[in-house]
């Protein structure tokens, strides 16, 4: 746990992670430029594709944390629960990145893997973790991520993996390494 777990050497439990919430800076907001351009226009025109679903009720959490000593940190967490979070990402890292990029080039090596990925995608849409299908072409500002199926350790079962490091224009290349 690298020192972030609970310490039981006193009568009170102590969590370093909880302590950091008392001293950490607020979570960063995206720059204003992220709320402009073709990707933002696509989000505004197709909100049904970008819904957020989570088991945490942000307003209830805010009420529970009403006496937290670091109000600005709590407010930033509540905002990210309501609006989403992509700290330090720059969706326009350089002029060389295209506006839209279809990175679904990787053919699957077997029907078993194709069927697994199709079934998993249907389950993710049903669970509201993926957007429903909207057509064969990406909308402006969208990037696709190759999905592959890899065997689980010591099993014949497969695991879905989204490779966000595949290709020159992958999402992970939009994050400053520093």
Buried (B, 14 or more C-beta within 10 A) or exposed (E): EEEEEEEEEEEEEEEEEEEEBEEEEBBEEBEEEBEEBEBBEBBEEEEEBEEEEEEEEBEEEBEEBEEBEBEEBBBBBBBBBEEEBBEEBBBBEEEEBEEBBEBEEEEBEEEEBEEBBEEBBEEEEEEEEBEEEEEEEBBEBBBEBBBBBEEEEEEEEBEBEEBBEBBEBBBEBBBEEE
